[in-house]
Amino acid sequence: MRVKIVNDGNLEGISWTVAKGFVALVAFSLVLPPISRGWSGRYEGGLKTILPARIRPAQVNTLTLEIPATAVSVLVKAGDRVEAGRLLAEFDSPEVRQQIERAELRMAIAKDRMKPAAKRVSPLLDEQYRGATVARDAARTRLSNYSVESVEAAYARAKREVANLNKLVEQHLATAQDLETARKQEEMEARNVRAAKETLLRLKQEAEAADSQLRMAKIQREDMPASDTASSRLDLEDAELALKSAQEKLESLRVRAPRAGTVLQVAVEPGTKVLAGIPLFQLADLNTLIVEVPVTGKMAQEIERGSKVKVALPMDPPVEIAAKVSEVMLVPDQLQQSHVVRISIPNPSPATILVGMEGAVEFPHGVRP
């Protein structure tokens, strides 16, 4: 059988076209983004993806007060390392001190009433009546001087700001970060409104209680029974409980560190008046750090818990730590608007505050097992 060659020149042209096509294919594969090549799982060895990461502490305590007070002294600053039980700040509340004085006076009167009639001291009842009158007037003054209008107005402004930024974000005239900041401000103002309303309610209750105490003091002064040992004993026990409660409130105004750690934030200074529930200090344990990496949905599905990675920390000089993936969030994080990979690492230098800074994480990949 004979083979017929039609045209040698055409054969050379075809070969050259195939060669050019192969070179173009190789060149195109080389310029593909490393992530696409790596996560496709078709290439072996040496491939890696390096992504930025946010560093935060593994554990954070936010310290607040349960009652309104005024800061007398602040004994720490941001960056200080403290031991458990360390005194961070001292606050004062005239209302709590008045509660202690009233309870002590009630105890003294109850004890006096338990004495024989001939030995009772009537001036003590006069003192109780005068003290109750002063307390009632002070409670009414505090109630009349307190208003929630300013915090409600601030909350209304914050809500309007969020609404305006929502429109600007839709028009691409503002960023999602601007909107998130405004939302956080709105949440803070909402907490302030709730705290202010709670304070107003408490002031009303204190005014009512002061009125009741004054009426009781008046009755006791005007008509003290000759023998009232049983009721006096009950009144003494009630006064002792009230005194213990007031003393516990007073002790709570001495804010202490619940655990050893580093002070990340101090939001109060001497002379500052704070409401109940307002954050005062942020205390973090920096022995362990959490590194959070925003990733795409496809990458979140590819990365597995326990996968080996390398974490680069922004220290001087930079430090690289071998670690494993602790958690993969398959549900997108609303704040970061992405999926999140979390990596827990020991802090190589707890004295260096890396919280809030940006590091990097290297994900090696290639042919999946």
Order of alpha helices (4+ residues) and beta strands (2+ residues): alpha-alpha-beta-beta-beta-beta-alpha-alpha-alpha-alpha-alpha-beta-beta-beta-beta-alpha-beta-beta-beta-beta-beta
